[in-house]
Amino acid sequence: MECRLGCGACCIAPSISSAIPGMPEGKPAGVRCIQLDDNNLCKIFGQSGRPEVCSGFKADRAVCGQENSVALSNLIVLETLTR
């Protein structure tokens, strides 16, 4: 499955413990990444400063569903289960 452009769920729901440009301490779960633009696109996609956890995420129909709201909900549940 290809990521849906403008979804952004994977940039909001999970916590990220590694540094992100503009967020040197990473980000807590449920906080919008500073690198997510107004169109829910990653401003550092494909760049070397992008955290490995971000570049390693692969969209999957079971997680992302058919809609952005489903992806966000599913990723919130997964984040909660893996704390």
N, C-alpha and C positions, 0 to 999 in steps of 0.2 A: 504494500500500500504506500502511496506517496502522501506526504504531509499535505494537509489542506492549507493553502496559503491564507493567512489571516486568522488562523485558529488561535495560536498563542497559548494554548492550555499548558503545554510543557514548559512554558516560560513563566507561569504563574503558580501552578499547584505544587510542584516539588520544592523542597529545600535544596539549596546548592551550597556545599561547604567550601568549595574552592573560590578563589578570587575571580571576580568578573570586572572588566573595565568599568569603573564608576561605582563598583560595589566590592571594595577590597576584602571584606569579610564574608563574601558570598551573600546569600539571601535566605530568609526563612520561608517556610512553606506558606503558600497563600499570598505572598507578596509579589507584585508585578516586577519583573526584572527591568532594571533601568534601561537595558538595551532593546526592549520591546517598544517599537514605535507606535504611533497612533493607528496604524493599519494592522497591528498585531504581527508585524514582521520583525525578525531579528536584525538589528543594525550591524551586528558583527558576524553574521552568518558567513562561514567559509574563511574567516580570518583566524590568525594564530592566537589571538587573545581570547577566543571563545573557549569556555571550559570544556574539558574532555567529556564530562557527563552530558553536556548539551549536544556535542557533535556525535556522541555515541548513541543517542536516543533514536530509535527507529519507529516510525508510525506503524501501528498494527490495528487492524479492524476491531479486534477484541477489546482493545484499550480505547481507541479513538472513536469508535462507533461511526455513525453517519452524520453527526452534527457536532459543532464545536462545544456546545453545552454538555453533551454526553462525554466528550473527551475530558473536559474540565472536571466533571463529577467523578469519572472513573479514576483520574489521576489523583484527585483528593483522597479517594478511598485507598488507593495503593500507597500513597504517602503516609496515611494514618496507620495502615497495617505494617509498614516497614520502619516505624520509629523505634 
